[in-house]
Amino acid sequence: MTITRRAVLRAAGMGAVAAWSTSCTARPGSSPPAAGPAPSSPAPAAPPDWNALRARLSGGLVLPGDAGYETARRSFNVLFDARKPAAVAACARPEDVQACVETARQARLPLAARSGGHSYAGYSTPDGGLVADLSRMSGVRVASDGTAEIGAGTKLIDVYAGLAKAGRCLPGGSCPSVGIAGLTLGGGIGVLMRKFGLTCDRLVSARIVTADGTLRTASAESEPDLFWALRGGGGGNLGIVTSFTFATEPAPDLTVFSLHFPAGATSNVLGAWQQWIAAAPDELWSNCVISAGRPPTCRVGGCYVGSPASLNSLLDSFLAKTSARPDSRSAQPKGFLDAMRYFAACSQRTVEQCRPQPGGQLTREGYVATSRMLPHAADPAHLVSTVDGRSGVDLLLDSFGGAVSRLAPDATAFAHRTALASAQIYATATTATRDQATRAVTEVRAALTGITSDSAYVNYIDPDLPDWPTAYYGANLARLRTVARKYDPDSIFTFAQSLHQAH
């Protein structure tokens, strides 16, 4: 299938930093930072008092050697199983998060929040640091006005199930075990984004514990600089979000589709696909997945807000642009939740089964990935050549445009509003094949130079990406760094690719 391995790709949540809660001179026209926490000299580090922290937590604390530590320390990506945090705190309420922040600040200890644990760089499992596990802070509550309050530890399958019960929907990613926090904070690429925008575009407010231990509400009216930064500024930079409030939409009727093409047709199909999506209505979202080989193969899939009859007319117009005929073609009407289960490769599973083990049936995976942005239609033969003759690598192109492009690049921290598509380079891997997969992904990324822009999606975070601050944030970088200094003057929330390291 085209989805099973890929369900982990577009979420985003995936991507960047699991639930690292995010988020030089200000750009011309930007507002000066409002009064906030004053810069201070960090206090001398004190050894962490784990007994004191355990006494403050409602969910418990596990240390190396404790029962449950080996399970609690692991993130979703098996490639980071060697990481050994100093402690994992089970957070069930904002006060638990505040206790973790205060403990980490006093001990000058690395701190990471974890919702889904899908960080491509493993930043949600810091060696020798404290992990604030938010998985108990899960739940969806839909108000009469259609807004939904969602706990920061909620996985996407439960977000979609909870909203569907109320007849509502939210644009988001396809991987069911990704956390809503990482997805939103990095932007939120997903299958409904052309119609309804990125996940972060639907954010009304967020409750967040900042570096001084204060629980704040960030919205357009309260802490507006922080609110701006949380919408696409990446996880892990500004604090730990405990809950989100989103503006949802009535759940629409959808049609999902898939077309598989024969070997040798890839360049032809890709050229037609780029033209097609550039002129497509907002109701249509599509991806084109190119799998390495000799020759590379491709498949086109997606989601349409509307009926199969209307979609099939659009598919006919796409096929008319190419001389290639698909080996298979399907278009299936589905309700919102069933469509999300389809993209999660869970059509044959219940919602309960479409959760990670233990409790569900989904197993952990190993993968290496990076990304670039496609600013406009590119030479299809050149794109395909980057994976020609390789094996085990996929190039996934996800269409942008529509509602995503109707906001200015500086309206939120997500800077890639004008892109035609994102290009994710992805390879499955085990501990034994990690180096080989990393080398292949890096070589494909280098081969894309001159075809794509140098921009990249922070939720597909890449520890080896050249000039990563500019790649992730573009012209929004200066303002993001200003917000980070304002709310975290002592660099409590820092890691290898944090805003505090973005020089």
ZIRAHU-V592122 format. One record per backbone hydrogen bond with DSSP energy under -1.0 kcal/mol. CO is the residue of the C=O (numbers start at 1). NH is the residue of the N-H. If there is no record, write none. Layout:
CO&NH + CO&NH
//
This chain:
3&7 + 6&9 + 14&16 + 15&120 + 17&20 + 20&22 + 21&239 + 27&30 + 48&50 + 49&53 + 50&54 + 51&55 + 53&57 + 60&90 + 62&88 + 63&66 + 66&69 + 68&72 + 69&73 + 76&365 + 77&80 + 78&81 + 80&83 + 84&128 + 87&131 + 88&62 + 89&133 + 93&96 + 93&97 + 94&98 + 95&99 + 96&100 + 97&101 + 98&102 + 99&103 + 100&104 + 101&105 + 102&106 + 103&107 + 104&109 + 106&46 + 110&130 + 112&132 + 114&134 + 117&76 + 119&122 + 122&125 + 126&129 + 129&86 + 129&87 + 130&112 + 131&89 + 132&114 + 133&91 + 134&137 + 136&138 + 137&153 + 139&151 + 141&149 + 143&146 + 146&248 + 147&143 + 148&246 + 149&141 + 150&244 + 151&154 + 154&180 + 155&159 + 156&160 + 157&161 + 158&162 + 159&163 + 160&164 + 161&165 + 163&166 + 163&168 + 164&167 + 167&251 + 169&249 + 172&191 + 175&178 + 176&157 + 178&156 + 179&183 + 180&184 + 181&185 + 182&186 + 184&187 + 185&234 + 187&200 + 188&199 + 190&193 + 192&196 + 193&197 + 194&403 + 199&202 + 200&203 + 202&247 + 205&245 + 206&218 + 207&242 + 207&243 + 208&216 + 209&240 + 210&213 + 214&210 + 216&208 + 218&206 + 222&219 + 223&227 + 224&228 + 225&229 + 226&230 + 228&413 + 229&233 + 230&232 + 231&414 + 234&23 + 240&209 + 242&152 + 243&207 + 244&150 + 245&204 + 245&205 + 246&148 + 249&169 + 254&334 + 255&304 + 256&332 + 257&302 + 258&330 + 259&300 + 260&327 + 260&328 + 262&265 + 265&269 + 266&270 + 267&271 + 268&272 + 269&273 + 270&274 + 271&275 + 272&276 + 273&277 + 274&278 + 281&284 + 283&305 + 285&303 + 286&399 + 287&301 + 288&397 + 289&299 + 290&395 + 291&297 + 293&389 + 297&291 + 298&261 + 299&289 + 300&259 + 301&287 + 302&257 + 303&285 + 304&255 + 304&306 + 307&311 + 308&312 + 309&313 + 310&314 + 311&315 + 312&316 + 313&317 + 314&318 + 315&319 + 316&320 + 318&321 + 319&322 + 328&260 + 330&258 + 332&256 + 334&254 + 335&339 + 336&340 + 337&341 + 338&342 + 339&343 + 340&344 + 341&346 + 342&345 + 346&349 + 350&354 + 353&361 + 355&362 + 356&360 + 362&357 + 365&78 + 366&429 + 368&427 + 370&425 + 372&423 + 373&453 + 374&420 + 374&421 + 379&383 + 380&384 + 381&385 + 383&386 + 384&387 + 387&293 + 387&390 + 393&292 + 394&426 + 395&290 + 396&424 + 397&288 + 398&422 + 401&404 + 408&411 + 416&419 + 420&400 + 421&374 + 422&398 + 423&372 + 424&396 + 425&370 + 426&394 + 427&368 + 433&437 + 434&438 + 435&439 + 436&440 + 437&441 + 438&442 + 439&443 + 440&444 + 441&445 + 442&446 + 443&447 + 444&448 + 446&449 + 448&451 + 448&452 + 455&373 + 457&460 + 462&465 + 467&471 + 468&472 + 469&473 + 470&474 + 471&456 + 473&476 + 474&477 + 476&480 + 477&481 + 478&482 + 479&483 + 480&484 + 481&485 + 482&486 + 483&487 + 484&488 + 488&491 + 492&494 + 495&498 + 498&501 + 501&503
//
